[in-house]
């Protein structure tokens, strides 16, 4: 049990620090790259998406190591044998989709629970970051408020 607690602490810390680093770079370092506000907004969305994929891969790797090397549990349901199977389960868990066609057993259940919580927080963090970025970069003037027409009496 101590091993699985160490694994989830390392995973949650690593993914949170990585996500922080990506968002920090997007809010500062990316500003040195010349691009239009529209392209910058799209780049922010794509970078956030890429960060989430990296984080899903980290969890998928942890599932493989936990099952195949450390024997902390097994997967039930559909067979989990190839790297894409671990990646699929990790993506479904990280996004809190939880289809149920593959399910963890043993201590893998605890890792899955923490991944769902961690994914929820990181996705919300990205969403709020993109919202704030769009508030600064997106040209809302023409669509948010119609032009006022002055009537002369």
C-alpha positions as CSV (number, residue, x, y, z in Angstrom):
1,X,0.0,0.0,0.0
2,X,2.9,2.3,0.7
3,X,4.2,1.8,-2.8
4,X,0.9,2.9,-4.4
5,X,0.7,6.0,-2.2
6,X,4.2,7.0,-3.3
7,X,3.2,6.4,-6.9
8,X,0.1,8.6,-6.7
9,X,2.0,11.4,-4.9
10,X,4.8,11.3,-7.5
11,X,2.3,11.3,-10.4
12,X,0.0,14.0,-9.0
13,X,3.0,16.2,-8.2
14,X,4.8,15.6,-11.5
15,X,1.7,16.3,-13.6
16,X,0.8,19.4,-11.6
17,X,4.3,20.8,-11.8
18,X,4.4,20.0,-15.5
19,X,1.1,21.7,-16.1
20,X,2.2,24.7,-14.1
21,X,5.3,25.0,-16.2
22,X,3.4,24.8,-19.5
23,X,0.9,27.4,-18.4
24,X,3.6,29.6,-17.0
25,X,5.5,29.4,-20.3
26,X,2.3,30.2,-22.2
27,X,1.6,33.3,-20.1
28,X,5.2,34.6,-20.3
29,X,7.7,33.0,-22.6
30,X,5.4,32.5,-25.5
31,X,4.9,36.3,-25.6
32,X,8.3,36.6,-27.3
33,X,7.0,34.7,-30.3
34,X,5.4,37.1,-32.8
35,X,1.9,36.0,-33.8
36,X,-1.6,37.4,-34.2
37,X,-4.0,37.2,-31.3
38,X,-6.1,34.6,-33.1
39,X,-3.1,32.3,-33.8
40,X,-1.9,32.9,-30.2
41,X,-5.2,31.8,-28.8
42,X,-5.2,28.6,-31.0
43,X,-1.6,27.9,-29.9
44,X,-2.6,28.2,-26.3
45,X,-5.4,25.7,-26.8
46,X,-3.2,23.3,-28.7
47,X,-0.4,23.6,-26.1
48,X,-2.8,22.9,-23.2
49,X,-4.1,19.9,-25.1
50,X,-0.6,18.6,-25.7
51,X,0.1,19.0,-22.0
52,X,-2.9,16.9,-21.1
53,X,-1.8,14.2,-23.5
54,X,1.7,14.1,-21.9
55,X,0.1,13.8,-18.5
56,X,-2.2,10.9,-19.7
57,X,1.0,9.2,-21.1
58,X,2.6,9.5,-17.6
59,X,-0.4,7.8,-16.0
60,X,-0.5,5.1,-18.7
61,X,3.2,4.4,-18.1
62,X,2.5,4.2,-14.3
63,X,-0.3,1.7,-15.0
64,X,1.9,-0.5,-17.1
65,X,4.7,-0.4,-14.5
66,X,2.3,-1.0,-11.6
67,X,0.7,-4.0,-13.3
68,X,3.5,-5.6,-15.2
69,X,6.5,-4.8,-12.9
70,X,5.2,-4.2,-9.4
71,X,2.2,-6.5,-9.6
72,X,-0.1,-4.0,-7.7
73,X,-3.2,-5.2,-9.5
74,X,-4.8,-6.4,-12.8
75,X,-7.2,-5.0,-15.2
76,X,-10.6,-6.6,-15.8
77,X,-13.0,-6.3,-18.7
78,X,-11.5,-6.0,-22.1
79,X,-7.9,-7.1,-22.4
80,X,-5.2,-4.6,-21.5
81,X,-2.1,-5.9,-23.3
82,X,-0.7,-3.2,-25.6
83,X,0.6,0.3,-24.9
84,X,-2.5,1.8,-26.6
85,X,-4.7,-0.2,-24.2
86,X,-3.0,1.5,-21.2
87,X,-3.2,4.9,-22.9
88,X,-6.9,4.3,-23.6
89,X,-7.7,3.5,-20.0
90,X,-5.6,6.4,-18.8
91,X,-7.4,8.9,-21.1
92,X,-10.9,7.6,-20.1
93,X,-9.9,7.9,-16.4
94,X,-8.1,11.3,-16.7
95,X,-11.1,12.9,-18.4
96,X,-13.5,11.2,-15.9
97,X,-15.4,9.6,-18.8
98,X,-15.1,6.2,-17.1
99,X,-16.7,3.9,-19.8
100,X,-16.3,0.8,-17.7
101,X,-15.2,-1.6,-20.5
102,X,-11.8,-1.8,-18.8
103,X,-11.6,-1.6,-15.0
104,X,-8.8,-1.7,-12.6
105,X,-8.4,-4.2,-9.8
106,X,-6.3,-4.2,-6.6
107,X,-4.2,-1.1,-5.9
108,X,-4.7,0.1,-9.5
109,X,-8.1,1.3,-8.4
110,X,-6.5,3.9,-6.1
111,X,-4.2,5.2,-8.9
112,X,-7.3,5.5,-11.2
113,X,-9.2,7.4,-8.5
114,X,-6.4,9.9,-8.0
115,X,-5.9,10.2,-11.8
116,X,-9.6,11.2,-12.2
117,X,-9.3,13.8,-9.5
118,X,-6.0,15.1,-10.8
119,X,-7.3,15.2,-14.4
120,X,-10.4,17.0,-13.3
121,X,-8.3,19.7,-11.6
122,X,-5.8,20.1,-14.5
123,X,-8.6,20.3,-17.1
124,X,-10.4,22.9,-15.1
125,X,-7.1,24.8,-14.7
126,X,-6.6,24.8,-18.5
127,X,-10.2,25.9,-19.0
128,X,-9.9,28.9,-16.8
129,X,-6.5,29.7,-18.3
130,X,-7.9,29.6,-21.8
131,X,-10.9,31.7,-20.7
132,X,-8.6,34.4,-19.2
133,X,-6.4,34.3,-22.3
134,X,-9.3,34.7,-24.6
135,X,-10.5,37.7,-22.5
136,X,-7.2,39.4,-23.3
137,X,-6.6,38.3,-26.9
138,X,-10.0,37.8,-28.5
139,X,-11.6,40.7,-30.3
140,X,-15.0,40.8,-28.6
141,X,-15.8,44.5,-29.3
142,X,-17.9,43.9,-32.5
143,X,-19.8,40.8,-31.3
144,X,-20.3,41.3,-27.6
145,X,-22.2,44.6,-27.8
146,X,-24.0,45.9,-30.9
147,X,-23.2,49.4,-32.0
148,X,-25.4,52.1,-30.6
149,X,-27.4,54.1,-33.0
150,X,-28.0,57.7,-32.0
151,X,-31.4,59.0,-33.0
152,X,-31.9,62.7,-33.5
153,X,-35.1,64.2,-32.4
